[in-house]
Amino acid sequence: MLEVLRRIVQEVSSATDLGDALRVVVARIREAMSTEVCSVYLYDSESKRYLLMATEGLKADAVGKVSLTSSQGLVGLVGSRAEPINIDNAPSHPKFHFLSETGEDPFMSFLGVPIIHNKRLMGVLVVQQRDSRQFDASEESLLVTMSAQLAGVIAHAEATGNILDLPSSEAPEPQNKPRKSARFNGAPGAPGVGLGTAYVLNPAADLSSVVDRSIEDPAEELEKFEQALESSRAEIRRLGEQLSNELSPEEMALFDVYLNMLNDNALGVEVRNRIQEGQWAQGALRQVIMQYVGHFQKMEDAYLRERATDITDLGTRILAHLQGEAGNQFDDVEMIEDCILVSEELTPGMLGEVPTSKLRGLVSVKGSSNSHVAILARAMGIPTVMGVVDLPHNQLDGREVIVDGYRGVLISRPSAELREHYQEIYDEECALQADLEVLRDEPAETLDGHRIPLWVNTGLLTDALRSLERGAEGVGLYRTEVPFMMRDRFPSEREQQQIYRQQLEMFAPSPVTMRTLDIGGDKALTYFPIEEANPFLGWRGIRVTLDHPEIFLVQIRAMMKASEGLNNLRIMLPMICSVMEVDEALHLIYRAHSEVLEEGFDIDMPEVGVMIEVPSAVFQIRELALRVDFLSVGSNDLTQYLLAVDRNNPRVADLYQTFHPAVLTALKTIADEARAVGKPVSVCGELAGNPLGCVLLMAMGYDMLSMNATNLPKVKSILRGITRDWAEKLLNQVMQIESAEIIASMIHLSLEKEGFGRIIGPGGRG
């Protein structure tokens, strides 16, 4: 059966359109299973009917004409139950519905399986036979497997507008019927909404197509390689310069990473060695690049795997110059005004290919929210969706699309209603931000006088500037790993000191909470590889730096030296799961402070706190609090670990529930325990910046909320418009509910009644 399935999938993949694909499926399955009938019924969610779209064994003229309601017949039963139906006497079944147009009355045996894509019913695949028998397990397995393959094909057809591209004689509806919108889920890369036209950017050259070839004159090939290398360097510099007005020097370091990789003697030397051994330049380049790419692709860590993308991008750029095919792919579309840039794997270099004034959104089939391109997109304020794994990107060029960076969704061929809906979100977001600017210098104080400071989470200089513009009162989380991720080596103590000084000076005298190096899990350094079967439960956060005190001490000393004369530094330890880790870290911090004092610096001992991110820490709040000055909840990781859900995985994104009762219970426990021992506690995860979540956190007793700068004005507006007493009553109601969806709906409805509908609307949820 496996070989049969392979052949069918191969034929379906080479089909020119959906009609051809469906005809291939029914013909090949009928043959493989030796049945008399195989048919595909597609489901139209608007009319709520199943339409016969392809068949082998029923009357051919019934295709495109015969249909069933969503609850009609055995086909309707398969769809409503969303599971296979396998019976040996179909006419005797109470749900059997006779259709004379198909000529199916003699068929006794029936096996139908649903065609489902991302939880959405696409149709039903059916086989029938005259003899009375039940199809065996292997036959049922084949049909289920084939339906899963078919679901992707149908979804792709929807995305590209081919869902109705059948011959006119088979068209089930008038030709002027509006095409359906198609929705594809990914991971949020950068918040915002973008409406425009998709333009697909593919690499200028294909490394995999290069063949090996022997040469007689290595000197000539070496000269070609050196010229291509220098041209690639110039190209990267040009692309970086085109973005220089949009990015700070720290963010521009990403392009320095590219240049350093091009200047890497190891890569260059290996290519040159292979040329000198008799391989032409293109073949030598392919061999070396593929060797590096293969190494990184085998790594479990998502961030490290993405560095394979950087290497591939550089390799294709060099190859394009070797082949004389380099150049801006957008030279012939300079008139684009609303460009949604789409690629299988977006890279930082690709951003420079389109004028930023015309760039409305970014979409990448591969990658995650921690990809280099996602980091730059957030800094530039470009709505971005990453990891859209089911997207037929090569078929989207020139099509109208919408990018929803809040939810990580791409919509192809939006209906007039959807287009109007998202345009309203876009317009409302622009107007709302303008209206909320008046709150910049106002405190976040409730109507009954409860004051709660609002801080920000930063990692780039752009974040810091945006935070100050929106009234941030301090930094609750400075991600020190970002400068590490943007280099190809560990930054020196002096370099770190300069970076940290910028942040501390920018916010002084307000406090800046610097989290010590937090790598591992979904964050890694290419020059410090961490290869693990399960990185989220492995060597990450404080575990790494305690195992490498030399890295930890350098960073702590750099932080302390940077704070001289400012004294607004707070140090925070990530991924703490035991008191022993805190004791060990504190020992090193006190040692670093002594060393800095011995060097002549006049620095007060900074406050030290821990992040509560893992379940074990929730049950040791009192013990941890007695050792440190403050506590801060990383609600993102805490939710992830409590629910056992990878928040960066789009396939289980719907299981990552911010308002899950278990999460809320843990958060309230933390606040209660911290208050009992008199230690301040804050939240620096996404929940703090959620206009719905901030109300609950304030009611629980959190002393401070830290969030992204974008949502700070929204949170401040809500907190200034309610009383603490009202929030506490809402919290008491919420804590009695068992469903995350109902909890979110209750908070949403309650805030709407208080007049905050505009802020908590589709864009306002952030």
C-alpha positions in Angstrom: 0.0 0.0 0.0 2.9 2.4 0.8 4.2 2.2 -2.8 0.7 2.7 -4.2 0.3 5.8 -2.0 3.6 7.2 -3.1 2.6 6.9 -6.8 -0.8 8.5 -6.2 0.8 11.4 -4.2 3.4 11.9 -7.0 0.7 12.0 -9.7 -1.5 14.4 -7.7 1.5 16.7 -7.1 2.1 17.0 -10.8 -1.5 17.7 -11.6 -2.1 21.1 -13.3 -5.2 22.1 -11.4 -7.6 20.8 -8.8 -9.8 19.1 -11.3 -7.0 17.1 -12.6 -5.9 16.2 -9.1 -9.3 14.9 -8.1 -9.7 12.9 -11.3 -6.3 11.3 -10.6 -7.3 10.5 -7.0 -10.6 8.7 -7.8 -9.1 6.8 -10.7 -6.0 5.5 -8.9 -7.8 4.7 -5.6 -10.5 2.8 -7.4 -7.8 0.8 -9.2 -5.6 0.3 -6.0 -8.5 -0.9 -3.9 -10.2 -2.9 -6.7 -13.5 -1.2 -6.0 -16.3 -0.3 -8.4 -16.7 3.3 -7.3 -14.5 6.1 -5.9 -15.8 9.7 -5.6 -14.9 13.0 -4.0 -17.6 15.3 -2.6 -16.3 18.8 -1.8 -18.0 20.8 1.0 -19.2 24.4 0.4 -19.3 26.1 3.8 -21.4 29.0 2.4 -24.2 26.9 0.9 -23.6 24.1 3.5 -23.8 21.4 0.7 -21.6 18.6 -0.6 -21.0 18.7 -4.3 -19.9 15.6 -6.3 -16.7 16.9 -7.9 -15.0 13.8 -9.3 -16.0 10.1 -9.7 -15.0 6.8 -11.2 -17.9 4.4 -11.3 -20.9 6.7 -11.0 -22.5 8.5 -13.9 -20.1 11.0 -15.3 -22.7 13.6 -16.1 -23.6 13.8 -12.4 -20.3 15.6 -11.6 -20.8 19.2 -10.8 -24.5 18.8 -10.6 -25.4 16.3 -7.8 -25.2 17.7 -4.3 -26.3 16.9 -0.7 -27.0 19.0 2.2 -24.6 19.0 5.2 -26.8 16.5 7.1 -28.0 14.4 4.1 -27.0 10.8 3.4 -24.0 8.8 4.4 -21.7 11.5 3.0 -23.3 14.0 5.4 -22.9 11.6 8.3 -19.2 11.2 7.6 -18.8 15.0 7.5 -20.8 15.6 10.7 -19.0 12.9 12.7 -15.6 13.8 11.2 -14.6 10.1 11.2 -14.7 7.2 8.7 -18.0 5.3 8.1 -17.5 1.7 7.0 -20.7 -0.4 6.4 -21.6 -3.5 4.4 -25.2 -2.6 3.7 -25.5 1.0 2.8 -29.2 1.0 1.6 -30.3 -0.4 5.0 -28.7 2.4 6.9 -31.1 5.0 8.3 -29.0 7.9 6.9 -28.8 6.4 3.3 -30.1 8.8 0.7 -30.8 7.6 -2.8 -29.7 9.8 -5.7 -31.0 8.5 -8.9 -28.7 10.9 -10.9 -25.6 9.0 -9.8 -26.9 5.5 -10.5 -25.6 4.3 -7.2 -28.5 2.1 -6.1 -26.8 -1.3 -6.7 -23.9 -0.5 -4.4 -24.0 -2.2 -1.0 -20.6 -1.6 0.5 -19.7 2.0 1.6 -16.5 3.5 3.0 -16.3 7.3 3.5 -13.6 9.3 5.2 -13.6 13.1 5.9 -11.2 15.4 4.2 -10.0 17.8 6.9 -7.4 20.6 6.8 -6.5 22.5 9.9 -9.7 21.4 11.6 -11.8 22.6 8.7 -14.0 20.1 6.8 -13.1 20.2 3.1 -15.2 17.3 1.8 -15.6 13.5 1.9 -13.8 10.8 0.0 -15.9 7.7 -0.8 -15.4 4.2 -2.2 -18.3 1.8 -2.9 -18.8 -1.8 -4.1 -21.8 -3.9 -5.2 -20.9 -6.9 -3.0 -21.8 -6.7 0.7 -18.6 -6.5 2.7 -16.7 -4.3 5.1 -13.5 -2.8 3.8 -10.5 -4.1 5.8 -8.2 -2.0 8.0 -5.5 -1.6 5.4 -8.0 -0.2 2.9 -9.5 2.1 5.4 -6.0 3.3 6.3 -5.1 4.0 2.7 -8.3 6.1 2.2 -7.6 8.1 5.4 -4.0 8.7 4.4 -5.1 9.8 0.9 -7.8 12.1 2.3 -5.1 13.9 4.4 -3.0 14.4 1.3 -6.0 15.6 -0.6 -6.9 18.1 2.1 -3.6 20.0 1.4 -4.2 20.0 -2.3 -7.7 21.5 -1.9 -6.5 24.1 0.6 -3.8 25.1 -1.9 -6.4 25.4 -4.7 -8.5 27.6 -2.4 -5.5 29.9 -1.7 -4.6 30.3 -5.4 -8.2 30.7 -6.7 -8.3 27.3 -8.5 -11.0 25.8 -6.3 -13.6 26.5 -9.0 -11.2 26.2 -12.0 -13.0 23.1 -13.4 -14.1 22.8 -17.0 -17.2 24.9 -17.6 -19.4 21.8 -18.1 -18.5 20.8 -14.5 -18.9 24.2 -12.9 -21.4 23.9 -10.1 -22.1 27.6 -9.8 -22.3 30.6 -12.1 -18.9 31.6 -13.3 -19.2 35.1 -11.7 -19.6 33.6 -8.2 -17.1 35.3 -5.8 -14.2 33.1 -5.0 -13.7 31.9 -1.5 -11.1 33.4 0.8 -8.4 31.0 2.0 -6.8 31.2 5.5 -3.4 29.9 6.4 -2.1 29.8 10.0 1.5 30.5 11.0 3.2 32.1 14.0 3.1 35.9 14.7 6.4 37.4 13.7 5.6 41.1 14.1 2.3 42.7 15.2 0.0 44.7 12.9 -2.2 44.3 9.8 -1.0 44.6 6.2 -3.2 44.7 3.1 -1.7 44.5 -0.3 -0.4 42.4 -3.2 1.7 39.3 -2.8 5.1 39.3 -4.5 7.0 36.1 -4.3 10.8 36.4 -3.9 12.8 33.3 -4.7 16.6 32.9 -4.5 18.4 34.2 -7.6 20.2 30.9 -8.1 19.7 27.3 -7.1 22.6 25.6 -5.4 21.0 22.2 -5.5 21.0 22.2 -9.4 24.8 22.8 -9.6 26.7 19.7 -10.9 30.2 18.7 -10.2 32.7 19.5 -13.0 36.4 19.0 -13.3 38.6 21.9 -14.5 42.1 22.2 -15.8 42.8 25.9 -14.8 42.1 26.3 -11.0 43.6 29.9 -11.2 40.8 31.1 -13.5 38.1 29.5 -11.2 39.7 31.0 -8.1 39.6 34.5 -9.7 35.9 34.0 -10.5 35.2 32.9 -6.9 37.0 35.9 -5.5 35.1 38.3 -7.7 31.8 36.7 -6.8 32.7 36.9 -3.1 33.5 40.6 -3.3 30.3 41.3 -5.3 28.3 39.5 -2.7 29.9 41.6 0.1 29.1 44.8 -1.9 25.5 43.6 -2.3 25.0 42.9 1.4 26.4 46.4 2.2 24.0 47.9 -0.3 21.0 46.1 1.1 22.1 47.2 4.6 22.4 50.8 3.6 18.9 50.8 2.1 17.6 49.9 5.6 20.0 52.1 7.6 17.4 54.8 8.1 14.9 52.3 9.5 17.2 50.5 11.9 19.5 51.4 14.8 23.2 50.5 14.8 22.5 47.5 17.0 19.9 46.1 14.6 22.3 46.8 11.6 24.6 44.3 13.3 22.6 41.6 11.6 24.1 42.6 8.3 27.5 42.6 10.0 26.9 39.0 10.8 26.3 38.3 7.1 29.5 40.2 6.2 31.5 38.3 8.8 30.2 35.0 7.4 31.4 36.1 4.0 34.7 37.0 5.4 34.9 33.7 7.3 38.3 32.2 6.4 37.1 28.7 7.1 34.3 28.8 4.5 36.4 30.7 1.9 39.4 28.4 2.5 37.3 25.3 2.0 35.9 26.5 -1.3 39.4 27.5 -2.5 40.9 24.2 -1.5 38.2 22.3 -3.5 38.9 24.5 -6.5 42.6 23.8 -6.3 41.8 20.1 -6.2 40.2 20.5 -9.6 36.5 21.3 -8.9 35.0 24.3 -10.7 33.9 27.3 -8.5 30.2 26.6 -8.6 30.6 23.0 -7.7 33.1 23.8 -4.9 30.7 26.4 -3.5 27.8 24.0 -3.6 29.7 21.3 -1.8 30.9 23.6 1.1 27.6 25.4 1.5 25.6 22.2 1.6 28.0 20.7 4.1 27.4 23.7 6.4 23.7 23.7 5.8 23.4 20.0 6.5 25.2 20.5 9.8 22.9 23.2 11.0 19.7 21.5 9.7 20.4 18.4 11.9 20.3 20.5 15.0 17.3 20.3 17.2 17.3 23.9 18.2 15.0 26.0 16.1 17.2 29.1 16.1 20.3 27.2 15.1 18.4 25.5 12.3 17.5 28.9 11.0 21.1 29.8 10.7 21.1 27.3 7.8 18.9 29.8 6.1 21.5 32.5 6.5 24.2 30.3 5.0 22.0 29.2 2.1 21.1 32.8 1.4 24.8 33.7 1.2 25.6 30.7 -0.9 22.9 31.5 -3.4 24.0 35.1 -3.6 27.6 34.1 -4.4 26.3 31.5 -6.9 24.2 34.2 -8.6 27.3 36.3 -9.1 29.2 33.3 -10.4 26.4 32.6 -12.9 26.0 36.3 -13.8 22.3 36.3 -12.6 22.5 38.6 -9.6 20.3 41.7 -9.4 17.3 43.2 -7.7 14.3 41.0 -8.6 12.0 44.0 -8.1 13.5 46.2 -10.8 10.5 45.5 -13.1 7.9 46.3 -10.4 9.1 49.6 -9.1 5.5 50.9 -9.2 4.4 48.5 -6.4 2.7 50.6 -3.7 1.4 47.9 -1.3 3.8 45.0 -1.4 3.4 41.9 0.8 6.7 40.1 0.4 6.4 36.3 0.4 9.2 33.7 0.3 9.8 30.2 1.3 12.5 31.4 3.6 12.7 35.2 4.2 16.2 36.5 5.1 17.4 39.9 6.3 19.0 40.5 2.9 15.6 40.2 1.2 14.1 43.1 3.1 16.4 45.5 1.2 15.0 44.3 -2.1 11.8 46.4 -1.7 11.6 50.1 -0.8 10.4 50.2 2.8 7.9 52.8 1.9 6.1 50.3 -0.2 6.4 47.3 2.1 3.1 46.4 3.9 3.8 42.9 5.2 6.1 39.9 5.3 5.3 36.2 5.0 7.7 33.3 5.3 6.8 29.6 4.9 9.7 28.6 7.1 11.1 30.3 10.3 9.8 31.4 13.6 9.2 34.5 15.7 12.9 34.3 16.7 14.2 34.4 13.1 16.6 37.2 12.2 14.0 38.6 9.7 11.3 38.6 12.4 13.5 40.6 14.8 14.1 43.2 12.1 10.4 43.2 11.1 9.5 44.1 14.7 12.1 46.8 14.8 10.8 48.3 11.5 7.1 47.9 12.4 6.2 45.6 9.5 3.4 43.1 10.1 4.9 39.6 9.7 3.7 36.0 9.7 6.3 33.2 10.0 6.1 29.5 9.6 3.1 29.3 7.3 3.9 25.6 6.6 0.9 24.8 4.3 1.2 27.9 2.1 1.6 27.3 -1.7 3.8 30.4 -1.8 4.9 30.0 -5.5 1.3 30.3 -6.6 0.5 33.5 -4.8 2.4 36.0 -6.9 0.3 39.0 -7.8 -2.7 37.9 -5.7 -4.4 40.1 -3.1 -3.6 39.0 0.4 -3.9 40.2 4.0 -1.3 39.7 6.7 -2.5 39.5 10.3 0.6 39.8 12.4 -1.4 39.8 15.7 -2.6 36.2 15.2 -0.1 34.8 12.7 -2.6 34.5 9.9 -2.4 35.0 6.1 -5.6 35.4 4.1 -5.5 34.9 0.3 -8.1 36.4 -2.0 -10.1 38.1 0.8 -13.8 38.7 0.3 -15.0 42.3 0.3 -16.3 41.8 3.8 -12.9 40.6 5.1 -11.0 43.4 3.2 -13.3 46.0 4.8 -13.0 44.3 8.2 -9.1 44.4 8.1 -9.0 47.9 6.6 -11.1 49.0 9.6 -8.7 47.4 12.0 -5.8 49.1 10.3 -7.5 52.5 10.3 -8.6 52.0 13.9 -5.2 51.1 15.1 -3.7 54.2 13.5 -6.4 56.4 15.0 -6.3 54.7 18.4 -2.5 55.1 18.7 -2.9 58.8 17.9 -5.7 59.2 20.5 -3.8 57.4 23.3 -0.7 59.7 22.9 -2.4 62.2 25.3 -1.9 59.6 28.1 1.9 59.4 27.7 2.7 61.4 30.8 -0.3 60.3 32.9 0.1 57.6 35.6 -1.6 54.2 35.3 -3.9 54.9 38.2 -7.4 53.4 38.7 -10.5 55.6 39.4 -10.3 54.7 43.1 -6.6 55.7 43.4 -4.7 52.4 43.0 -1.4 53.1 41.2 0.4 50.4 39.2 3.6 51.2 37.3 3.8 50.2 33.6 7.2 49.1 32.4 8.4 47.7 29.1 10.2 44.7 27.7 13.1 45.7 25.4 15.9 44.0 23.5 16.7 46.5 20.7 17.4 50.2 20.8 14.3 50.7 18.6 12.3 49.1 21.4 13.7 51.5 23.9 13.0 54.6 21.9 9.4 53.5 21.2 8.9 52.7 24.9 9.9 56.2 26.0 7.7 57.8 23.4 4.7 55.9 24.9 5.3 56.7 28.5 7.2 53.7 29.9 8.2 54.2 33.6 11.0 51.7 33.5 12.2 48.4 31.9 10.8 45.2 33.4 12.8 43.0 31.1 15.8 43.8 29.0 16.7 40.7 26.9 20.4 40.7 27.0 20.6 37.7 24.6 19.6 39.9 21.7 23.1 41.5 21.3 24.6 38.0 21.7 22.3 36.6 18.9 23.3 39.4 16.5 27.0 38.5 16.6 29.1 35.6 15.5 31.0 35.4 18.8 30.6 36.3 22.4 30.7 40.1 22.9 33.5 41.2 25.1 33.0 42.7 28.6 33.8 46.1 27.1 31.3 45.7 24.3 28.6 44.5 26.6 29.2 47.4 29.0 28.7 49.9 26.1 25.4 48.2 25.0 24.1 48.1 28.6 25.1 51.7 29.3 22.9 52.8 26.4 19.9 51.2 27.9 20.6 52.4 31.4 21.2 56.0 30.3 18.2 56.0 28.1 15.8 55.2 31.0 17.7 56.8 33.9 16.7 57.4 36.7 14.0 54.8 36.0 14.9 51.2 36.8 16.2 48.8 34.1 15.8 45.1 34.8 18.4 43.1 32.9 17.8 39.4 32.5 21.0 37.5 32.5 21.8 35.5 29.3 18.8 33.4 28.5 19.7 31.0 25.7 18.5 27.5 24.9 15.0 26.4 24.1 13.9 28.7 21.2 16.9 31.0 21.5 20.5 29.9 20.7 23.8 31.2 19.5 25.4 29.8 16.4 28.9 30.0 17.9 27.7 28.2 21.1 25.7 25.3 19.7 23.3 23.4 22.0 22.2 20.2 20.5 19.4 18.4 22.4 16.5 16.1 21.8 14.2 18.4 23.8 15.7 21.9 24.1 12.8 23.4 26.0 13.4 20.9 28.8 17.1 20.9 28.5 20.1 23.1 29.0 18.8 26.7 29.0 18.6 29.9 30.9 20.4 29.9 34.3 21.5 26.3 33.8 23.8 27.3 30.9 25.4 30.3 32.7 25.9 28.6 36.0 27.7 25.8 34.1 29.8 28.6 32.5 30.6 31.0 35.3 33.2 32.7 33.0 30.3 33.9 30.7 28.1 34.8 33.7 30.8 36.8 35.6 31.7 38.8 32.5 28.1 39.7 31.9 27.4 40.7 35.5 30.6 42.8 35.6 29.6 44.5 32.4 26.2 45.3 33.8 27.5 46.7 37.0 30.2 48.8 35.3 27.6 50.2 32.9 25.4 51.3 35.9 28.1 53.5 37.5 26.7 56.9 38.4 23.2 55.8 37.4 22.4 53.0 39.9 19.2 52.1 38.1 20.3 48.5 37.4 18.3 45.5 38.5 19.5 41.9 37.7 17.1 39.1 37.0 17.8 35.4 36.8 15.9 33.3 34.2 14.5 29.7 34.4 15.0 29.3 38.1 13.6 26.0 39.3 15.4 25.6 42.7 16.8 27.6 45.6 20.2 26.1 45.0 20.4 27.8 41.6 19.6 31.1 43.3 22.3 30.6 46.0 24.9 29.7 43.4 24.0 32.7 41.2 24.0 35.1 44.1 27.5 33.9 45.2 28.8 34.8 41.7 27.0 38.1 41.6 28.5 39.2 45.0 31.9 38.0 43.7 31.5 40.1 40.5 30.5 43.2 42.6 33.7 42.8 44.8 35.8 42.5 41.6 34.3 45.6 40.1 34.8 47.6 43.4 38.5 46.4 43.4 38.9 47.9 39.9 37.9 51.3 41.3 34.3 51.5 40.2 31.8 53.2 42.6 28.8 51.0 42.3 26.0 50.1 44.7 25.0 46.4 44.9 22.0 46.2 42.5 18.7 44.5 43.3 18.5 40.9 42.2 15.4 39.0 41.4 14.3 35.8 39.8 11.9 34.9 37.0 9.0 32.5 37.9 8.7 30.5 34.7 8.5 26.8 35.6 5.9 25.0 37.8 8.5 24.0 40.4 9.2 27.7 41.2 5.4 28.3 41.7 5.5 26.0 44.7 8.7 27.6 46.2 7.7 31.3 46.1 8.4 31.9 49.8 11.8 30.2 49.8 12.9 32.1 46.6 11.5 35.4 47.8 13.5 35.3 51.0 16.7 35.1 49.0 16.1 37.9 46.5 14.8 41.5 46.2 11.9 40.9 43.8 10.0 38.3 41.7 8.9 38.5 38.1 6.6 36.1 36.3 7.5 35.1 32.8 3.9 34.3 31.8 4.8 33.0 28.3 7.0 30.2 29.5 5.0 29.5 32.6 1.9 29.0 30.4 3.9 26.8 28.0 5.2 24.6 30.8 1.9 24.3 32.7 0.0 23.3 29.5 2.8 21.4 27.8 2.4 23.4 24.6 5.1 24.8 22.4 3.9 28.4 21.9 6.0 28.7 18.7 4.4 25.7 17.0 1.4 26.8 14.8 0.0 23.3 14.8 -0.8 23.4 18.6 -1.1 27.2 18.9 -4.8 26.9 19.8 -3.9 24.9 22.9 -1.8 27.7 24.2 -4.5 29.4 26.3 -3.5 32.5 28.2 -6.7 32.4 30.3 -6.6 28.7 31.1 -7.9 28.2 34.7 -4.7 26.4 35.7 -2.6 29.4 34.5 -4.8 31.9 36.4 -4.7 29.8 39.6 -0.8 29.7 39.4 -0.6 33.4 38.8 -2.9 34.2 41.8 -0.9 31.8 44.0 2.4 33.5 43.1 0.9 37.0 43.9 -0.6 35.8 47.2 2.7 34.1 48.3 4.8 37.1 47.4 2.6 39.5 49.2 2.7 37.2 52.3 6.5 37.7 52.6 6.5 41.3 51.6 8.3 41.0 48.3 7.3 42.9 45.1 6.1 40.8 42.2 5.5 41.7 38.6 4.6 40.1 35.3 6.8 40.6 32.2 5.1 38.1 29.8 2.6 38.9 27.1 -0.3 38.6 29.5 0.8 41.9 31.1 0.3 43.7 27.8 -3.0 42.0 27.0 -5.8 44.6 27.6 -7.9 41.7 29.0 -5.2 40.2 31.1 -3.9 43.4 32.7 -7.2 43.8 34.6 -6.9 40.3 36.2 -3.2 40.8 37.1 -3.9 44.2 38.8 -6.8 42.6 40.7 -4.5 39.7 41.8 -2.2 42.2 43.5 0.8 42.4 41.1 2.9 45.4 41.8 4.0 46.2 38.3 3.3 45.1 34.7 5.9 45.0 32.0 4.9 44.7 28.3 5.8 45.5 24.7 5.7 49.3 24.0 2.8 48.9 21.4 0.3 47.8 24.0 1.3 50.1 26.9 -1.1 52.9 26.0 -4.0 50.5 25.7 -3.3 49.0 29.1 -2.9 52.4 30.7 -6.2 53.6 29.2 -8.1 50.6 30.6 -6.6 50.8 34.0 -7.4 54.5 34.3 -11.0 53.8 33.4 -11.9 51.2 36.0 -11.8 50.8 39.8 -9.7 48.2 41.6 -12.9 47.0 43.4 -14.6 46.4 40.0 -11.5 44.4 38.8 -11.5 42.3 42.0 -15.2 41.4 41.6 -14.5 40.4 38.0 -11.5 38.3 39.1 -13.7 36.4 41.7 -16.2 35.6 39.0 -13.5 34.4 36.6 -11.8 32.1 39.1 -15.0 30.1 39.3 -15.1 29.3 35.6 -13.5 26.1 34.1 -13.2 27.2 30.4 -10.5 29.5 29.0 -12.7 30.5 26.2 -15.6 31.5 28.5 -13.2 33.4 30.8 -11.8 35.4 27.9 -15.4 36.1 26.6 -16.5 37.2 30.1 -13.6 39.7 30.5 -14.2 41.0 27.0 -17.9 41.5 27.5 -17.3 43.2 30.9 -14.8 45.6 29.4 -17.1 46.3 26.5 -19.9 47.3 28.9 -17.5 49.7 30.6 -16.9 51.4 27.2 -13.6 49.8 26.2 -14.8 48.1 23.0 -12.6 50.2 20.8 -9.4 49.3 22.7 -10.1 45.5 23.0 -11.3 45.1 19.5 -9.5 42.8 17.0 -6.4 45.0 16.8 -6.6 46.1 20.4 -6.1 42.6 21.8 -2.5 42.8 20.5 
